[in-house]
């Protein structure tokens, strides 16, 4: 069975005796996780943008169909919701986090 207390003491002792080696190991271990997080965040942002474009296209299509069916009615301005927050800013923040850790 693994003794967690002894393992934790070993880690603390290692960090105290060789801090640069410890930090280098921790950064090297976490870098792939940060990179995977950045890539997945970028993909999610692209998927959200594509979904928003598709919804906008469908809404415009429905408005055009409604306008074609009822040409005598006056044109009403449609109230559009405010634009969503910029997804690429989240991605840039994650990239900066990775760069600052390296």
N, C-alpha and C positions, 0 to 999 in steps of 0.2 A: 504494500500500500504506500502511496506517496504521502510523505509528511509535509504538509503545506507550510507549517511554521518553519521547518528547517529550510525549505526551498525559498521562502520569503526572506529569511535571514541571509541566505547565500546571495540573493539578488541585491539586498541592501548593502552587504559587504562588498560585492562586486562594484556597485555604483559608487561606493565611498572610496575604494582603492583605485579604480580606473574609471573616472567619470567620463572622459572623452571616448573611451572604448564602449562604455555603456550607452552613451547618447548616440554614438554612431550606429550601434546595433539596433537600438530602438528606432531610429530614423529609417534605417534600411528595411526594418521589418514593417514599418507603417507606410512607406512610400507607395508600394503597390496598391494598398488599400485606398490611399488618397487618389491615386491615378484612376483606379476603378470607379471611385465615387465621382470624379470629374467627368469621366466618359459617360457614365450612366446619367449624370445630371444633364449633360449636353444632349444626349439622345432623348431624354424626357422633355427637355425644352423644345427640341425639334418636333416631337410628337404633339405637344400642346399647341405649338404654332400651326401645325398642319391641321389639327382639329379645329382651331379657331378660324383658319382660312376657309375650311370646308363649311362650317356653320354660317359664316358670312356669305359665302357663295349661295348656299341653300336659301338663306333669308332673302337675298337680293332676287333670286329666282322666284320665290313666292310673291314678293312685292311686284315683280314684273308680270306674273300671271294674274294677280289681282287687278293690276292697272289695266291689263288687256281685256279682262272680263267686264270691267266697269269704266269705260273711257269717259263717260259724261260727268262723273264725280270730280270734284276739285282735288287737286293733288295735296296731300297732307305730308308734311315733313315727318319722317320717321325719327323718333328719338333713339339715338344709339347709346348704348351703355358706355361708360368710360373705358378707355383701352386698358387691357390687363397690364400688370407690372412686367417690366422687361425681364424675360427669363434668362437672357444672356448675361445679365449682371450677376446672377447667382453662380453661373458657370465661371465667370471671371474671378469672383471672390474665392471659389474653391481652388482655382489655379494659383491665385496669389498665396493662399494658405500653403499649398504644396511647395511653392517656390521659397517661401519664407522658412519652411521647415528644413529645406535642404541647405 
